[in-house]
Amino acid sequence: MIDLRTLREDPDRLRASQRARGEDDSVVDTLLDLDERRRSALTSFESLRAEQKSMGKSVSKAQGEEKAALLQRAKDLASQVKAAEAEAEKLTGELDELVQTVPNIVEEAAPAGGEDDYVVLETHGEPRQFDFEPKDHLELGEALGAIDMERGAKVSGSRFFFLKGVGARLQLGLLNMAMQQAIEAGFTPMITPVLVKPETMQGTGFHVAHDKEIYRLPEDDLYLVGTSEVSLAGYHAQEILDGGDLPLRYAGWSSCFRREAGSYGKDTRGIIRVHQFDKVEMFSYVRPEDAHEEHLRLLAWEKEMMAKIEVPYRIIDTAAGDLGMSAARKFDCEAWIPTQGRYRELTSTSNCTEFQARRLAVRYRDKDGKPQHLATLNGTLATTRWIVAILENHQQADGSVVVPEALRPYVGLDVLEPSK
């Protein structure tokens, strides 16, 4: 959540962030009013409590009429203390509830605007000029015996699929290559839970009551994650870490689940927008002052992975209005998809600053031993969707697909051949 001290000392910064996101900035005034009233109520409660404690000592020493008057005053004070405490708790609850709905403060350098207002930072490689009519990933995948959407729909419904044969080998090889790169970069490999408690989902920045993307198991009050970021963010919840251990870097491998609510009619063909997929996700815990540089490091590791699959791609700086609730800044790597004639997101990395750590109560001890909130960041190294870009960009006229050289040791094949 946002830092209330920042709210008090620099409310215009939060107002500017809200406007950049396309959100209502009047929430800042509401927060300031609630915060002031809450602090005033707490001061009143503490003052009355102090008087109540002092009164107890006076009553024990008093005699006669003086004692009777003091007892009446003590009775009145008890009632006032109870009312003041109730008021402070009520205002604290209202403030906590409202502050939970306010998104992270965006970095000043992030572009303002919505989904289409991104800024292209870099472009790598040129789209391939085919001397034949290229097939899309689903036609290629079916011919290779790699993707089976029909049976996926039969078994589970629309937007589900089977990866089989070389398709399964391609995904396993891709994710293993991503995990190996993460390990070599110093990340601790993790196989993470895919079901989490509501406080973990909420703490990461997903609004469980209103987010229609999230699958919920109501009988167990558990939620299916859409990314292992959720599990990894909750890994150190309610802990105080040793500052000397930072940065802590984890690479989580998990299946991910998204309802894709509101995407009716979008990307219905193939495996671009599906309900279940696998992913390797980087997650970093760092000191707040190190977060910006760590964000650039995560992006560099993503670029290293993109280079390994040998596809044209670009990097965009996502506009503030298209950021998730927790992100202060986000960079996307988008690969060229030949049959669509456009770039599509394969991976992204977000700097969540102290936002998630405050919600999940993750802190570290500084050199003076004082607990401080830290920063969290995340970035994707590979997902199922990468198969789309690999198949389409490396296809041959005969329907075969050349496996990128760096991926071959993990797949065990140089070329994927159509099924006979």
Backbone hydrogen bonds in HBPLUS format (Angstrom, degrees):
<---DONOR---> <-ACCEPTOR-->    atom                        ^
c    i                          cat <-CA-CA->   ^        H-A-AA   ^      H-
h    n   atom  resd res      DA  || num        DHA   H-A  angle D-A-AA Bond
n    s   type  num  typ     dist DA aas  dist angle  dist       angle   num
A0006-THR N   A0003-ASP O   3.04 MM   3  5.29 120.7  2.41 101.9 115.8     1
A0007-LEU N   A0003-ASP O   3.06 MM   4  6.47 152.8  2.14 147.0 155.3     2
A0008-ARG N   A0004-LEU O   2.99 MM   4  6.27 155.1  2.05 145.8 150.8     3
A0009-GLU N   A0005-ARG O   2.91 MM   4  6.08 168.1  1.93 153.2 156.7     4
A0010-ASP N   A0006-THR O   2.77 MM   4  5.45 156.2  1.82 146.0 151.7     5
A0013-ARG N   A0010-ASP O   3.06 MM   3  5.65 144.9  2.19 114.2 123.1     6
A0015-ARG N   A0011-PRO O   2.97 MM   4  6.31 155.8  2.03 149.4 157.1     7
A0016-ALA N   A0012-ASP O   2.90 MM   4  6.04 161.5  1.93 145.3 149.4     8
A0017-SER N   A0013-ARG O   3.07 MM   4  6.26 151.6  2.15 139.1 147.0     9
A0018-GLN N   A0014-LEU O   2.92 MM   4  6.14 160.5  1.96 151.6 156.1    10
A0019-ARG N   A0015-ARG O   3.01 MM   4  6.30 159.9  2.05 151.0 156.2    11
A0020-ALA N   A0016-ALA O   2.92 MM   4  6.12 157.3  1.97 146.6 153.2    12
A0021-ARG N   A0017-SER O   3.02 MM   4  6.26 145.9  2.14 145.7 154.5    13
A0023-GLU N   A0018-GLN O   2.70 MM   5  4.84 154.4  1.77 162.2 153.9    14
A0022-GLY N   A0019-ARG O   2.95 MM   3  4.91 145.7  2.07  98.5 109.5    15
A0028-VAL N   A0025-ASP O   3.17 MM   3  5.84 159.0  2.22 114.9 119.8    16
A0029-ASP N   A0026-SER O   3.14 MM   3  5.52 122.5  2.49 106.2 117.9    17
A0030-THR N   A0026-SER O   3.29 MM   4  6.68 158.9  2.34 148.9 154.8    18
A0031-LEU N   A0027-VAL O   2.86 MM   4  6.08 156.9  1.92 149.0 154.9    19
A0032-LEU N   A0028-VAL O   2.91 MM   4  6.16 162.0  1.94 150.5 155.5    20
A0033-ASP N   A0029-ASP O   2.95 MM   4  6.11 160.0  1.99 147.5 152.6    21
A0034-LEU N   A0030-THR O   2.99 MM   4  6.18 165.6  2.01 149.5 153.4    22
A0035-ASP N   A0031-LEU O   2.83 MM   4  5.96 162.1  1.86 153.0 158.5    23
A0036-GLU N   A0032-LEU O   2.95 MM   4  6.10 158.9  1.99 147.1 152.4    24
A0037-ARG N   A0033-ASP O   2.98 MM   4  6.17 165.7  2.00 152.7 156.7    25
A0038-ARG N   A0034-LEU O   2.82 MM   4  5.94 154.4  1.88 147.7 155.5    26
A0039-ARG N   A0035-ASP O   2.97 MM   4  6.15 164.4  1.99 148.5 152.2    27
A0040-SER N   A0036-GLU O   2.96 MM   4  6.12 154.0  2.03 144.8 152.5    28
A0041-ALA N   A0037-ARG O   2.89 MM   4  6.06 153.6  1.96 143.7 151.0    29
A0042-LEU N   A0038-ARG O   2.89 MM   4  6.16 153.6  1.96 149.2 156.6    30
A0043-THR N   A0039-ARG O   2.94 MM   4  6.14 155.1  2.00 144.2 150.7    31
A0044-SER N   A0040-SER O   2.97 MM   4  6.21 158.0  2.01 146.7 152.4    32
A0045-PHE N   A0041-ALA O   2.91 MM   4  6.10 159.9  1.95 146.8 152.5    33
A0046-GLU N   A0042-LEU O   2.90 MM   4  6.08 165.0  1.92 151.3 155.0    34
A0047-SER N   A0043-THR O   2.95 MM   4  6.10 154.0  2.02 146.2 153.4    35
A0048-LEU N   A0044-SER O   2.97 MM   4  6.16 163.3  2.00 151.5 155.7    36
A0049-ARG N   A0045-PHE O   2.88 MM   4  6.06 155.3  1.94 149.0 156.5    37
A0050-ALA N   A0046-GLU O   2.97 MM   4  6.13 153.0  2.04 141.2 148.2    38
A0051-GLU N   A0047-SER O   3.02 MM   4  6.32 156.7  2.08 146.0 152.2    39
A0052-GLN N   A0048-LEU O   2.84 MM   4  6.06 149.5  1.94 144.4 153.6    40
A0053-LYS N   A0049-ARG O   2.96 MM   4  6.24 156.1  2.02 149.8 154.9    41
A0054-SER N   A0050-ALA O   3.04 MM   4  6.26 159.1  2.08 146.3 152.2    42
A0055-MET N   A0051-GLU O   2.82 MM   4  5.96 148.0  1.92 144.0 153.5    43
A0056-GLY N   A0052-GLN O   3.16 MM   4  6.42 145.2  2.29 142.2 149.7    44
A0058-SER N   A0054-SER O   3.29 MM   4  6.65 153.2  2.37 144.9 152.3    45
A0059-VAL N   A0055-MET O   2.93 MM   4  6.16 159.0  1.98 159.0 163.6    46
A0060-SER N   A0056-GLY O   3.43 MM   4  6.58 156.5  2.49 139.4 144.1    47
A0061-LYS N   A0058-SER O   3.14 MM   3  5.39 142.5  2.29 103.0 113.4    48
A0062-ALA N   A0058-SER O   3.12 MM   4  6.25 130.7  2.37 146.2 159.7    49
A0062-ALA N   A0059-VAL O   3.27 MM   3  5.22 138.7  2.45  97.3 108.3    50
A0067-LYS N   A0063-GLN O   3.24 MM   4  4.97 155.0  2.31 107.3 110.8    51
A0067-LYS N   A0064-GLY O   3.10 MM   3  5.36 119.0  2.49  99.7 113.8    52
A0068-ALA N   A0064-GLY O   3.12 MM   4  6.49 153.1  2.19 147.1 155.0    53
A0069-ALA N   A0065-GLU O   2.93 MM   4  6.20 159.7  1.97 152.1 157.0    54
A0070-LEU N   A0066-GLU O   2.91 MM   4  6.14 155.9  1.97 145.7 153.0    55
A0071-LEU N   A0067-LYS O   2.82 MM   4  6.06 151.4  1.91 147.2 155.3    56
A0072-GLN N   A0068-ALA O   3.00 MM   4  6.29 152.4  2.08 144.7 151.5    57
A0073-ARG N   A0069-ALA O   2.90 MM   4  6.17 157.6  1.95 146.3 153.1    58
A0074-ALA N   A0070-LEU O   2.78 MM   4  6.01 151.7  1.86 146.1 154.3    59
A0075-LYS N   A0071-LEU O   2.92 MM   4  6.18 147.5  2.03 140.7 149.3    60
A0076-ASP N   A0072-GLN O   2.92 MM   4  6.28 158.5  1.96 150.2 155.6    61
A0077-LEU N   A0073-ARG O   2.82 MM   4  6.06 158.4  1.87 149.7 156.3    62
A0078-ALA N   A0074-ALA O   2.94 MM   4  6.13 153.4  2.01 143.3 149.9    63
A0079-SER N   A0075-LYS O   3.25 MM   4  6.56 154.3  2.32 144.2 150.0    64
A0080-GLN N   A0076-ASP O   2.95 MM   4  6.29 156.5  2.01 149.3 156.5    65
A0081-VAL N   A0077-LEU O   2.71 MM   4  5.92 160.0  1.74 158.7 164.0    66
A0082-LYS N   A0078-ALA O   3.02 MM   4  6.16 159.8  2.06 142.1 147.7    67
A0083-ALA N   A0079-SER O   3.03 MM   4  6.26 157.2  2.08 145.4 151.4    68
A0084-ALA N   A0080-GLN O   2.80 MM   4  5.99 160.0  1.84 149.8 155.8    69
A0085-GLU N   A0081-VAL O   2.85 MM   4  6.00 156.6  1.91 149.3 155.6    70
A0086-ALA N   A0082-LYS O   3.03 MM   4  6.20 157.9  2.08 143.1 149.2    71
A0087-GLU N   A0083-ALA O   2.95 MM   4  6.18 155.7  2.01 147.5 153.9    72
A0088-ALA N   A0084-ALA O   2.97 MM   4  6.17 160.2  2.01 146.8 152.0    73
A0089-GLU N   A0085-GLU O   2.92 MM   4  6.13 160.1  1.96 150.7 156.2    74
A0090-LYS N   A0086-ALA O   2.90 MM   4  6.05 155.0  1.97 144.8 152.0    75
A0091-LEU N   A0087-GLU O   3.00 MM   4  6.21 167.8  2.01 153.6 155.8    76
A0092-THR N   A0088-ALA O   2.92 MM   4  6.03 151.7  2.00 143.3 151.9    77
A0093-GLY N   A0089-GLU O   2.93 MM   4  6.09 156.9  1.98 146.4 152.1    78
A0094-GLU N   A0090-LYS O   3.01 MM   4  6.30 156.8  2.06 148.0 154.3    79
A0095-LEU N   A0091-LEU O   2.90 MM   4  6.06 159.8  1.94 146.7 152.2    80
A0096-ASP N   A0092-THR O   2.87 MM   4  6.03 165.1  1.89 150.6 155.1    81
A0097-GLU N   A0093-GLY O   2.94 MM   4  6.03 159.3  1.98 146.5 152.2    82
A0098-LEU N   A0094-GLU O   3.02 MM   4  6.20 159.4  2.06 145.8 151.1    83
A0099-VAL N   A0095-LEU O   2.86 MM   4  5.98 168.9  1.87 157.2 160.7    84
A0100-GLN N   A0096-ASP O   3.15 MM   4  6.20 140.4  2.31 139.5 148.3    85
A0101-THR N   A0098-LEU O   2.96 MM   3  5.47 152.0  2.04 112.4 120.9    86
A0102-VAL N   A0099-VAL O   3.27 MM   3  5.33 157.9  2.32 102.6 109.0    87
A0104-ASN N   A0325-MET O   2.87 MM 221  6.07 172.2  1.87 176.1 173.4    88
A0107-GLU N   A0328-ALA O   2.89 MM 221  5.41 164.8  1.91 134.9 133.3    89
A0110-ALA N   A0107-GLU O   3.08 MM   3  5.51 157.4  2.13 112.8 119.6    90
A0320-ALA N   A0111-PRO O   2.66 MM 209  5.95 158.6  1.70 164.5 168.8    91
A0321-GLY N   A0113-GLY O   2.64 MM 208  5.25 134.1  1.85 161.0 176.2    92
A0117-ASP N   A0114-GLY O   3.01 MM   3  5.41 166.6  2.03 121.4 124.4    93
A0119-VAL N   A0317-ASP O   3.12 MM 198  5.10 156.0  2.18 133.4 140.6    94
A0317-ASP N   A0119-VAL O   2.76 MM 198  5.10 161.9  1.79 150.1 155.7    95
A0121-LEU N   A0315-ILE O   2.78 MM 194  5.53 159.3  1.82 154.9 161.8    96
A0315-ILE N   A0122-GLU O   2.90 MM 193  5.19 157.5  1.95 139.6 144.0    97
A0124-HIS N   A0313-TYR O   2.66 MM 189  5.29 175.0  1.67 176.6 175.1    98
A0313-TYR N   A0124-HIS O   2.87 MM 189  5.29 155.8  1.93 148.7 156.9    99
A0140-LEU N   A0136-ASP O   3.05 MM   4  6.30 168.0  2.07 159.9 163.7   100
A0141-GLY N   A0137-HIS O   2.73 MM   4  5.76 158.9  1.77 141.3 148.6   101
A0142-GLU N   A0138-LEU O   2.84 MM   4  5.99 157.6  1.89 151.6 156.4   102
A0143-ALA N   A0139-GLU O   3.10 MM   4  6.22 160.2  2.14 144.0 149.5   103
A0144-LEU N   A0140-LEU O   2.88 MM   4  6.11 144.5  2.01 149.5 160.2   104
A0146-ALA N   A0141-GLY O   2.71 MM   5  4.84 159.8  1.75 163.8 160.1   105
A0147-ILE N   A0141-GLY O   3.24 MM   6  4.95 152.3  2.32 106.7 108.1   106
A0145-GLY N   A0142-GLU O   3.11 MM   3  5.03 151.8  2.20  98.2 106.8   107
A0419-SER N   A0143-ALA O   2.76 MM 276  6.05 161.3  1.79 152.1 155.5   108
A0164-LYS N   A0146-ALA O   2.96 MM  18  5.00 160.1  2.00 126.5 133.0   109
A0148-ASP N   A0162-PHE O   2.93 MM  14  5.04 156.9  1.99 149.2 151.9   110
A0162-PHE N   A0148-ASP O   3.08 MM  14  5.04 152.7  2.16 124.4 132.9   111
A0153-ALA N   A0149-MET O   2.89 MM   4  6.14 156.1  1.94 155.0 159.4   112
A0154-LYS N   A0150-GLU O   3.02 MM   4  6.29 149.9  2.12 139.2 148.2   113
A0155-VAL N   A0151-ARG O   2.94 MM   4  6.05 156.8  1.99 145.9 150.5   114
A0156-SER N   A0152-GLY O   2.86 MM   4  5.88 165.2  1.88 150.6 155.5   115
A0157-GLY N   A0153-ALA O   2.83 MM   4  3.99 131.6  2.07 103.1 116.4   116
A0275-HIS N   A0159-ARG O   3.09 MM 116  5.78 166.9  2.11 146.7 148.2   117
A0167-GLY N   A0164-LYS O   2.84 MM   3  5.10 141.4  1.99 147.5 138.6   118
A0169-ARG N   A0165-GLY O   3.07 MM   4  6.38 161.0  2.11 149.1 155.1   119
A0170-LEU N   A0166-VAL O   2.82 MM   4  5.84 145.3  1.94 135.0 144.2   120
A0171-GLN N   A0167-GLY O   3.06 MM   4  6.35 162.0  2.10 148.4 152.0   121
A0172-LEU N   A0168-ALA O   2.95 MM   4  6.12 174.1  1.95 155.9 157.9   122
A0173-GLY N   A0169-ARG O   2.88 MM   4  5.86 156.1  1.93 140.8 148.4   123
A0174-LEU N   A0170-LEU O   2.91 MM   4  6.01 157.2  1.96 145.8 152.1   124
A0175-LEU N   A0171-GLN O   2.93 MM   4  6.15 170.5  1.94 160.6 161.9   125
A0176-ASN N   A0172-LEU O   2.88 MM   4  5.93 154.1  1.94 144.3 152.3   126
A0177-MET N   A0173-GLY O   2.91 MM   4  6.03 153.1  1.99 143.4 150.7   127
A0178-ALA N   A0174-LEU O   3.00 MM   4  6.29 153.5  2.07 143.9 151.3   128
A0179-MET N   A0175-LEU O   2.89 MM   4  6.10 160.3  1.92 147.6 152.9   129
A0180-GLN N   A0176-ASN O   2.87 MM   4  6.04 156.4  1.92 147.1 153.7   130
A0181-GLN N   A0177-MET O   3.01 MM   4  6.23 156.8  2.07 145.7 151.6   131
A0182-ALA N   A0178-ALA O   2.98 MM   4  6.26 157.6  2.04 148.2 154.5   132
A0183-ILE N   A0179-MET O   2.92 MM   4  6.18 157.6  1.97 150.3 156.0   133
A0184-GLU N   A0180-GLN O   3.01 MM   4  6.23 160.9  2.05 149.0 153.9   134
A0185-ALA N   A0181-GLN O   3.02 MM   4  6.26 132.3  2.26 139.6 152.6   135
A0185-ALA N   A0182-ALA O   3.08 MM   3  5.02 129.8  2.34  92.8 106.7   136
A0187-PHE N   A0182-ALA O   2.91 MM   5  5.28 162.2  1.94 150.5 144.7   137
A0186-GLY N   A0183-ILE O   2.99 MM   3  5.15 159.2  2.03 106.3 112.4   138
A0188-THR N   A0249-ARG O   2.94 MM  61  6.29 163.0  1.97 139.4 142.4   139
A0251-ALA N   A0188-THR O   2.91 MM  63  5.91 162.4  1.94 142.6 141.5   140
A0190-MET N   A0251-ALA O   2.77 MM  61  5.74 146.0  1.88 162.0 152.5   141
A0253-TRP N   A0190-MET O   2.83 MM  63  6.22 156.2  1.88 162.7 169.4   142
A0225-VAL N   A0194-VAL O   2.88 MM  31  5.34 154.8  1.94 145.9 152.3   143
A0196-VAL N   A0223-TYR O   2.89 MM  27  5.32 156.0  1.95 144.3 151.3   144
A0223-TYR N   A0196-VAL O   2.87 MM  27  5.32 157.3  1.92 148.9 156.6   145
A0200-THR N   A0197-LYS O   3.07 MM   3  5.37 133.6  2.30 104.3 116.6   146
A0201-MET N   A0197-LYS O   3.16 MM   4  6.54 163.3  2.19 156.6 160.6   147
A0202-GLN N   A0198-PRO O   2.78 MM   4  5.88 168.2  1.80 154.6 158.6   148
A0203-GLY N   A0199-GLU O   2.90 MM   4  5.66 147.8  2.00 124.7 134.6   149
A0204-THR N   A0200-THR O   3.08 MM   4  6.22 140.8  2.24 141.4 149.8   150
A0206-PHE N   A0201-MET O   3.19 MM   5  5.69 159.1  2.24 154.5 149.7   151
A0205-GLY N   A0202-GLN O   3.05 MM   3  5.31 141.2  2.20 102.6 113.9   152
A0210-HIS N   A0207-HIS O   3.11 MM   3  5.66 143.4  2.25 113.5 123.0   153
A0211-ASP N   A0207-HIS O   2.79 MM   4  5.47 144.2  1.92 171.0 175.1   154
A0214-ILE N   A0211-ASP O   3.46 MM   3  6.08 169.2  2.47 114.3 117.1   155
A0259-ARG N   A0213-GLU O   2.86 MM  46  4.71 171.0  1.87 131.8 134.3   156
A0224-LEU N   A0215-TYR O   3.03 MM   9  5.42 159.6  2.07 142.3 148.9   157
A0217-LEU N   A0222-LEU O   2.82 MM   5  5.31 173.8  1.83 163.3 163.4   158
A0220-ASP N   A0217-LEU O   3.11 MM   3  5.69 138.5  2.29 115.0 125.4   159
A0221-ASP N   A0217-LEU O   2.85 MM   4  5.71 122.3  2.19 145.1 161.1   160
A0222-LEU N   A0217-LEU O   3.35 MM   5  5.31 158.8  2.40 133.1 137.1   161
A0257-PHE N   A0225-VAL O   2.83 MM  32  5.93 161.6  1.86 140.3 146.6   162
A0230-VAL N   A0227-THR O   3.27 MM   3  6.18 156.0  2.33 121.8 123.4   163
A0232-LEU N   A0228-SER O   2.95 MM   4  6.15 167.0  1.96 158.5 162.6   164
A0233-ALA N   A0229-GLU O   2.77 MM   4  5.82 147.0  1.88 146.1 154.7   165
A0234-GLY N   A0230-VAL O   3.14 MM   4  6.34 148.9  2.24 143.3 151.1   166
A0235-TYR N   A0232-LEU O   3.31 MM   3  4.94 148.6  2.41  90.4  99.5   167
A0237-ALA N   A0234-GLY O   3.13 MM   3  4.93 169.5  2.15 106.8 108.4   168
A0239-GLU N   A0236-HIS O   3.14 MM   3  5.49 133.1  2.37 143.8 137.8   169
A0238-GLN N   A0360-LEU O   2.98 MM 122  6.37 150.0  2.07 153.4 163.0   170
A0238-GLN N   A0361-ALA O   3.10 MM 123  4.82 118.9  2.49 100.4 116.4   171
A0363-ARG N   A0239-GLU O   3.00 MM 124  6.35 169.3  2.01 159.6 162.9   172
A0241-LEU N   A0363-ARG O   2.65 MM 122  6.04 166.4  1.66 145.0 142.0   173
A0365-ARG N   A0241-LEU O   2.89 MM 124  6.35 146.1  2.01 168.0 174.9   174
A0245-ASP N   A0242-ASP O   2.84 MM   3  5.51 162.3  1.87 122.5 128.5   175
A0246-LEU N   A0243-GLY O   3.25 MM   3  5.51 159.2  2.30 106.5 112.6   176
A0248-LEU N   A0285-TYR O   2.99 MM  37  5.08 156.0  2.05 143.1 150.2   177
A0285-TYR N   A0248-LEU O   2.81 MM  37  5.08 158.0  1.86 152.0 158.9   178
A0250-TYR N   A0283-PHE O   2.81 MM  33  5.18 167.0  1.83 157.1 161.5   179
A0283-PHE N   A0250-TYR O   2.77 MM  33  5.18 141.2  1.91 159.1 163.3   180
A0252-GLY N   A0281-GLU O   2.75 MM  29  5.09 150.8  1.84 156.2 153.8   181
A0281-GLU N   A0252-GLY O   2.83 MM  29  5.09 161.1  1.86 146.0 151.3   182
A0254-SER N   A0279-LYS O   3.16 MM  25  5.81 158.8  2.20 158.2 164.8   183
A0279-LYS N   A0254-SER O   3.01 MM  25  5.81 151.7  2.09 160.6 169.4   184
A0256-CYS N   A0277-PHE O   2.64 MM  21  5.35 154.4  1.70 166.4 172.9   185
A0277-PHE N   A0256-CYS O   3.07 MM  21  5.35 150.6  2.15 141.9 149.5   186
A0258-ARG N   A0275-HIS O   2.93 MM  17  4.90 152.8  2.01 127.5 136.2   187
A0263-SER N   A0260-GLU O   3.20 MM   3  5.59 150.6  2.29 133.2 130.9   188
A0266-LYS N   A0263-SER O   2.87 MM   3  5.28 165.1  1.90 137.3 139.1   189
A0384-THR N   A0278-ASP O   3.13 MM 106  5.65 132.0  2.37 156.8 158.4   190
A0280-VAL N   A0382-ALA O   2.96 MM 102  5.48 157.9  2.01 157.1 160.8   191
A0381-LEU N   A0280-VAL O   2.88 MM 101  5.57 173.2  1.89 159.2 161.0   192
A0282-MET N   A0379-GLY O   2.63 MM  97  5.00 168.8  1.64 166.1 163.7   193
A0379-GLY N   A0282-MET O   3.01 MM  97  5.00 148.8  2.11 133.9 134.9   194
A0284-SER N   A0377-LEU O   2.91 MM  93  5.16 162.8  1.94 142.7 147.3   195
A0377-LEU N   A0284-SER O   3.03 MM  93  5.16 146.6  2.14 141.4 147.9   196
A0286-VAL N   A0375-ALA O   2.96 MM  89  5.29 166.8  1.98 149.7 154.1   197
A0375-ALA N   A0286-VAL O   2.77 MM  89  5.29 176.5  1.77 164.6 165.1   198
A0290-ASP N   A0287-ARG O   2.86 MM   3  5.34 153.2  1.93 116.9 125.8   199
A0291-ALA N   A0288-PRO O   3.21 MM   3  5.27 164.1  2.23 106.9 111.8   200
A0294-GLU N   A0290-ASP O   3.05 MM   4  6.22 154.9  2.11 151.6 159.6   201
A0295-HIS N   A0291-ALA O   2.88 MM   4  6.09 147.9  1.99 149.2 157.6   202
A0296-LEU N   A0292-HIS O   3.26 MM   4  6.64 153.2  2.33 145.3 151.2   203
A0297-ARG N   A0293-GLU O   3.01 MM   4  6.33 145.3  2.14 142.6 152.7   204
A0298-LEU N   A0294-GLU O   2.91 MM   4  6.23 158.9  1.96 152.9 157.4   205
A0299-LEU N   A0295-HIS O   3.06 MM   4  6.35 158.0  2.11 146.4 152.4   206
A0300-ALA N   A0296-LEU O   2.97 MM   4  6.19 150.2  2.06 140.2 148.3   207
A0301-TRP N   A0297-ARG O   2.97 MM   4  6.33 151.7  2.05 150.9 158.1   208
A0302-GLU N   A0298-LEU O   3.01 MM   4  6.32 148.7  2.11 145.4 154.3   209
A0303-LYS N   A0299-LEU O   2.90 MM   4  6.20 155.8  1.96 150.5 157.1   210
A0304-GLU N   A0300-ALA O   2.98 MM   4  6.22 146.7  2.09 141.6 150.7   211
A0305-MET N   A0301-TRP O   3.16 MM   4  6.46 150.8  2.25 140.6 147.1   212
A0306-MET N   A0302-GLU O   2.91 MM   4  6.25 158.1  1.96 151.3 157.8   213
A0307-ALA N   A0303-LYS O   2.94 MM   4  6.14 155.2  2.00 148.1 153.9   214
A0308-LYS N   A0304-GLU O   3.31 MM   4  6.54 139.9  2.48 134.8 144.4   215
A0308-LYS N   A0305-MET O   3.04 MM   3  5.13 126.0  2.34  97.1 111.3   216
A0309-ILE N   A0306-MET O   3.25 MM   3  5.56 140.9  2.41 103.4 113.0   217
A0310-GLU N   A0307-ALA O   3.22 MM   3  5.19 154.9  2.29 100.4 108.0   218
A0336-TRP N   A0312-PRO O   2.89 MM  24  5.53 159.4  1.93 153.0 151.3   219
A0314-ARG N   A0334-GLU O   2.85 MM  20  5.34 149.7  1.94 146.1 155.9   220
A0334-GLU N   A0314-ARG O   2.85 MM  20  5.34 165.2  1.87 158.7 163.1   221
A0316-ILE N   A0332-ASP O   2.92 MM  16  5.28 157.3  1.97 147.4 155.0   222
A0332-ASP N   A0316-ILE O   2.99 MM  16  5.28 156.4  2.05 144.7 152.1   223
A0318-THR N   A0330-LYS O   2.98 MM  12  5.58 159.9  2.03 162.4 167.4   224
A0322-ASP N   A0319-ALA O   2.94 MM   3  5.48 159.4  1.98 118.1 125.0   225
A0323-LEU N   A0320-ALA O   3.21 MM   3  5.33 167.4  2.22 109.9 111.9   226
A0328-ALA N   A0351-ASN O   2.80 MM  23  5.74 174.2  1.80 161.0 162.6   227
A0351-ASN N   A0329-ARG O   3.03 MM  22  5.48 161.0  2.06 154.6 160.2   228
A0331-PHE N   A0349-THR O   3.03 MM  18  5.47 156.5  2.09 154.0 158.7   229
A0349-THR N   A0331-PHE O   2.89 MM  18  5.47 148.5  1.99 152.3 162.5   230
A0333-CYS N   A0347-THR O   2.73 MM  14  5.21 168.3  1.74 149.2 152.1   231
A0346-LEU N   A0333-CYS O   2.90 MM  13  5.94 175.7  1.90 159.3 159.1   232
A0347-THR N   A0333-CYS O   3.27 MM  14  5.21 162.7  2.30 145.9 148.4   233
A0335-ALA N   A0344-ARG O   2.83 MM   9  5.42 138.2  2.01 161.2 147.8   234
A0344-ARG N   A0335-ALA O   2.82 MM   9  5.42 156.3  1.87 148.5 152.2   235
A0337-ILE N   A0342-ARG O   2.94 MM   5  5.80 165.8  1.96 152.5 155.7   236
A0340-GLN N   A0337-ILE O   3.04 MM   3  5.54 145.2  2.17 116.9 127.2   237
A0341-GLY N   A0337-ILE O   2.95 MM   4  6.01 127.3  2.23 149.9 164.6   238
A0341-GLY N   A0338-PRO O   3.16 MM   3  5.04 138.2  2.34  94.4 106.3   239
A0380-THR N   A0348-SER O   3.06 MM  32  5.86 155.4  2.12 156.5 161.9   240
A0350-SER N   A0378-ASN O   2.82 MM  28  5.45 146.9  1.93 146.6 157.7   241
A0378-ASN N   A0350-SER O   3.07 MM  28  5.45 158.1  2.12 149.6 156.5   242
A0352-CYS N   A0376-THR O   2.99 MM  24  5.52 147.5  2.10 152.6 162.2   243
A0355-PHE N   A0352-CYS O   3.02 MM   3  5.87 139.9  2.18 150.5 155.6   244
A0376-THR N   A0353-THR O   2.94 MM  23  5.78 144.6  2.06 154.2 154.1   245
A0358-ARG N   A0354-GLU O   2.96 MM   4  6.08 151.6  2.04 154.8 160.8   246
A0359-ARG N   A0355-PHE O   3.35 MM   4  6.63 159.4  2.39 143.4 148.5   247
A0360-LEU N   A0356-GLN O   2.88 MM   4  6.08 150.2  1.97 153.0 161.9   248
A0361-ALA N   A0357-ALA O   2.78 MM   4  5.50 108.2  2.30 134.3 148.5   249
A0362-VAL N   A0357-ALA O   2.92 MM   5  4.78 159.8  1.96 133.7 140.4   250
A0364-TYR N   A0372-GLN O   2.78 MM   8  5.39 152.1  1.85 150.5 159.4   251
A0372-GLN N   A0364-TYR O   2.73 MM   8  5.39 151.5  1.81 152.9 162.4   252
A0366-ASP N   A0370-LYS O   2.98 MM   4  5.45 167.1  1.99 140.8 141.3   253
A0369-GLY N   A0366-ASP O   2.82 MM   3  5.17 161.8  1.85 117.7 121.8   254
A0386-TRP N   A0383-THR O   3.08 MM   3  5.73 153.6  2.15 115.3 122.1   255
A0387-ILE N   A0384-THR O   3.01 MM   3  5.88 160.3  2.05 126.1 130.7   256
A0388-VAL N   A0385-ARG O   2.95 MM   3  5.59 141.9  2.10 116.4 125.2   257
A0390-ILE N   A0386-TRP O   3.04 MM   4  6.34 162.0  2.08 155.4 160.9   258
A0391-LEU N   A0387-ILE O   2.94 MM   4  6.00 174.1  1.94 154.1 155.8   259
A0392-GLU N   A0388-VAL O   3.13 MM   4  6.24 171.5  2.14 151.7 154.4   260
A0393-ASN N   A0389-ALA O   3.03 MM   4  5.88 162.1  2.06 143.9 149.5   261
A0394-HIS N   A0390-ILE O   3.14 MM   4  5.90 145.9  2.26 143.8 151.0   262
A0402-VAL N   A0394-HIS O   2.98 MM   8  5.40 158.8  2.02 153.7 148.0   263
A0396-GLN N   A0400-SER O   2.78 MM   4  5.34 147.8  1.88 161.7 157.9   264
A0399-GLY N   A0396-GLN O   2.98 MM   3  5.47 162.3  2.01 121.6 123.9   265
A0401-VAL N   A0416-LEU O   2.93 MM  15  5.03 153.0  2.01 140.2 148.6   266
A0416-LEU N   A0401-VAL O   2.73 MM  15  5.03 170.6  1.74 152.7 155.4   267
A0403-VAL N   A0414-ASP O   2.84 MM  11  5.27 167.2  1.86 141.7 144.0   268
A0407-LEU N   A0404-PRO O   2.91 MM   3  5.40 137.9  2.09 113.7 126.0   269
A0408-ARG N   A0405-GLU O   3.25 MM   3  5.38 145.5  2.37 102.8 112.0   270
A0410-TYR N   A0407-LEU O   2.99 MM   3  5.50 135.8  2.20 113.6 125.8   271
A0411-VAL N   A0407-LEU O   3.08 MM   4  6.32 140.5  2.25 150.7 162.3   272
A0411-VAL N   A0408-ARG O   3.20 MM   3  5.12 128.3  2.48  97.1 110.3   273
A0412-GLY N   A0408-ARG O   2.73 MM   4  5.55 159.1  1.77 157.6 162.7   274
